[in-house]
Amino acid sequence: MARDGQFLRQSQVVTTFGPGSLVDLPRQSVIVGGLDDWKLDDWKLGTRVRIEEPRLQAKLRTLLNVPTLELYAPPSYEEEAATQHSSPPRYVAARVFPGWYVTQEPAAGGGGRFRRRRLIGEAALTNDMYRDPEDGRKKPVVPVRFVAACTRGHVEDIDWRVYIHHGVTECTRTLWTEERGTSGDVADVVVGCDCGAERRLLDAVSPRTTALGMCRGKRPWLGPYSDEECNEHRRLLIRTASNAYFPELMSAISLPDEDEALKAILEHWWTDLAKVTDQATLGMARKFNSGLAADLDGFSDDEVMAAIERRIAGAASIADMGLKPAEFDVMASGRPSMGRDTPDSPFFAETLDPSFWQLAGEPLLGAVERVVVIRRLREVIAQAGFTRFDALAPDEDGELDIGVERAALARAVTWLPAVEHRGEGIFIQLKRQDVEAWLCRPEVLARQDALRAGFLSWKADRQNSRREFPGVAYIMLHSLAHMLLTAIALEAGYAANSLRERIYANEGRYGILIYTASSGSEGTLGGLVESARSIGRHLRHALELAVLCSNDPICAEHRPDDRLSARPLHGAACHGCLLIAETSCEQRNDFLDRALVVETVLSEGAAFLEAFTRNGAAR
């Protein structure tokens, strides 16, 4: 998308500047239009770019409750075609917003101590300029920084006259804004009228304020006549603030097609296999049925059991499973290779022989079940909606809450914007029995209670939040992933912010995927694949960095269950140890605690890798 010399990458249109987002252009501020107004096709340039990912599409159809749903890439900018047409042949629509402006030159008043500027409505402009009645000169203007919004995503212009005069007024005198400080903070901004009435903007900031009145359900990104009923109070929103737009994204790793040979074997022997309930009974079936054993030769017990469980549950393929469980089952199947080793294959992985990564006398790797190198990886990311003020992250299974009311991307959703990335990764599976034994330890249960109490205090301040506590196993794996990601980035040849994580911590599935996937130059340099062979060294280095934080003892002593805590979703975690780029983290740097992974200066005994002591030596 391009306008006035401003270009957005296709991935940015999905992950940052989707429908309903507020974008600053050199001479205007706009709100990105809904999907109904995007133009994806052109008779000369060809048709829209369709992205296929059946598992993700099935989940999004259920999420949005629509019968059909397609995924398409945002339209790309064609410079040659744009110069030959009066309007771009393909484009992402945008509408001018807001409709209020301030003059760039200071206005008279304020006693000369403060910077006062005129506040002007769009109707008072001529050719995007304001003619000052005092001196008759035309003056340039810029869009006002402040608008009104609600937690349901609605946004509209503030009725400045009503706000300044504390209600409906017949006053038509000139309005102004005044910055009574040097920081530009909202607390220093006052708006007023030449009649003498004035009001601080700080009155409209609180989540429970009624200063801006009730929301009118305005959805300017969807065009005229798109209002809907709303019973929320409006709040002040700074257009360029980080809480102005949170896209709700759902992503999936493309998996190889389910093995048709195994499906055929299950179909042929289903009378015998329907009675199999665990690996022990499967072993008995193999032992006493030579024909079945011969057909299943080459398939591991884990792989066969997973296929049996899917069939019993009525799931004909991995497309019917959760996004993350299906990914985990494929990578943790134990097969020597998964997928096809071809240039156009979306997924190809190999289980690394333990001799490459198991080090003699290295206790840290005792909890590792399997290491998988993913040489080819394809990730598809789609936007389902958006929120304002508070982000709604996917749950531990990578799925969005069906019950959440999200702002719509179109009047009637038939397709969603998506982008596909390709890259490589490392999958590390932890032993189920070790994790579940650790979860039963009293110290871990006590730490979990503190972390849950912090989460509940955070949620008490956000009555509309549908977020759930992910569990202490997820927090431990999430923290370990951040440690490993930072350590691997030092040698893998990638910038740390180009690496991403995917955490598996549900129903006996415990693992970490660290990967890079990009539509740009970074994606398949091979650095992550090579790093897998030295995973033991990287793990030790990661823990050496995490044992002592530069902010200790303050970081280690932080209590999430303290009612006065400013970081209720964190245990021992801060920018000095665990926090990374938010684009790399699937939870926006929430739910972290290094005390669950390694012993800190407090030695609370909740560390999963307790073999690693504070001085960095193995017990």
Disulfide bonds with the S-S distance in Angstrom:
none
